[in-house]
Amino acid sequence: MAAGEEQVDLENEMAFIDLALRARGLQVDADAMGRVSRML
């Protein structure tokens, strides 16, 4: 897998997490999403 493809996968994962949290009515802040991104 190319580095660019891996980045797209990360972006898709982050978008999914963001949507899932918002669907449950939870607040999503940029700092928390940044920490999750670094862990992935």
PyRosetta script that sets phi, psi and omega in degrees:
from pyrosetta import init, pose_from_sequence

init()
pose = pose_from_sequence("MAAGEEQVDLENEMAFIDLALRARGLQVDADAMGRVSRML")
pose.set_psi(1, 133.7)
pose.set_omega(1, 179.8)
pose.set_phi(2, -75.7)
pose.set_psi(2, 156.8)
pose.set_omega(2, -178.9)
pose.set_phi(3, -59.0)
pose.set_psi(3, -38.6)
pose.set_omega(3, 179.0)
pose.set_phi(4, -62.6)
pose.set_psi(4, -39.7)
pose.set_omega(4, 178.1)
pose.set_phi(5, -66.3)
pose.set_psi(5, -38.7)
pose.set_omega(5, 178.8)
pose.set_phi(6, -63.6)
pose.set_psi(6, -39.9)
pose.set_omega(6, 178.1)
pose.set_phi(7, -62.8)
pose.set_psi(7, -41.8)
pose.set_omega(7, 178.5)
pose.set_phi(8, -61.7)
pose.set_psi(8, -42.6)
pose.set_omega(8, 177.8)
pose.set_phi(9, -59.6)
pose.set_psi(9, -42.5)
pose.set_omega(9, 178.7)
pose.set_phi(10, -62.5)
pose.set_psi(10, -43.7)
pose.set_omega(10, 179.1)
pose.set_phi(11, -62.2)
pose.set_psi(11, -40.8)
pose.set_omega(11, 178.1)
pose.set_phi(12, -65.0)
pose.set_psi(12, -41.2)
pose.set_omega(12, 178.5)
pose.set_phi(13, -63.3)
pose.set_psi(13, -43.3)
pose.set_omega(13, -179.8)
pose.set_phi(14, -65.1)
pose.set_psi(14, -40.0)
pose.set_omega(14, 178.3)
pose.set_phi(15, -63.7)
pose.set_psi(15, -40.9)
pose.set_omega(15, 178.8)
pose.set_phi(16, -62.5)
pose.set_psi(16, -46.4)
pose.set_omega(16, 179.8)
pose.set_phi(17, -60.9)
pose.set_psi(17, -45.1)
pose.set_omega(17, 179.9)
pose.set_phi(18, -59.5)
pose.set_psi(18, -47.9)
pose.set_omega(18, -179.7)
pose.set_phi(19, -64.8)
pose.set_psi(19, -40.4)
pose.set_omega(19, -179.8)
pose.set_phi(20, -63.4)
pose.set_psi(20, -42.2)
pose.set_omega(20, 179.0)
pose.set_phi(21, -67.1)
pose.set_psi(21, -44.1)
pose.set_omega(21, 179.5)
pose.set_phi(22, -64.1)
pose.set_psi(22, -36.8)
pose.set_omega(22, 179.2)
pose.set_phi(23, -62.5)
pose.set_psi(23, -26.7)
pose.set_omega(23, 178.8)
pose.set_phi(24, -92.9)
pose.set_psi(24, 7.1)
pose.set_omega(24, 176.9)
pose.set_phi(25, 76.6)
pose.set_psi(25, 19.5)
pose.set_omega(25, -179.0)
pose.set_phi(26, -93.2)
pose.set_psi(26, 144.8)
pose.set_omega(26, 176.7)
pose.set_phi(27, -74.6)
pose.set_psi(27, 141.5)
pose.set_omega(27, 178.4)
pose.set_phi(28, -123.0)
pose.set_psi(28, 118.3)
pose.set_omega(28, 176.7)
pose.set_phi(29, -107.6)
pose.set_psi(29, 156.2)
pose.set_omega(29, -174.3)
pose.set_phi(30, -62.4)
pose.set_psi(30, -36.2)
pose.set_omega(30, -179.9)
pose.set_phi(31, -64.0)
pose.set_psi(31, -44.2)
pose.set_omega(31, 179.3)
pose.set_phi(32, -64.5)
pose.set_psi(32, -42.8)
pose.set_omega(32, 179.5)
pose.set_phi(33, -65.9)
pose.set_psi(33, -34.4)
pose.set_omega(33, 176.4)
pose.set_phi(34, -64.2)
pose.set_psi(34, -40.6)
pose.set_omega(34, 177.9)
pose.set_phi(35, -65.3)
pose.set_psi(35, -41.7)
pose.set_omega(35, 177.7)
pose.set_phi(36, -62.9)
pose.set_psi(36, -43.1)
pose.set_omega(36, 179.9)
pose.set_phi(37, -59.0)
pose.set_psi(37, -42.8)
pose.set_omega(37, 179.9)
pose.set_phi(38, -67.0)
pose.set_psi(38, -32.7)
pose.set_omega(38, 179.3)
pose.set_phi(39, -71.7)
pose.set_psi(39, -32.8)
pose.set_omega(39, 179.4)
pose.set_phi(40, -73.4)
pose.dump_pdb("model.pdb")
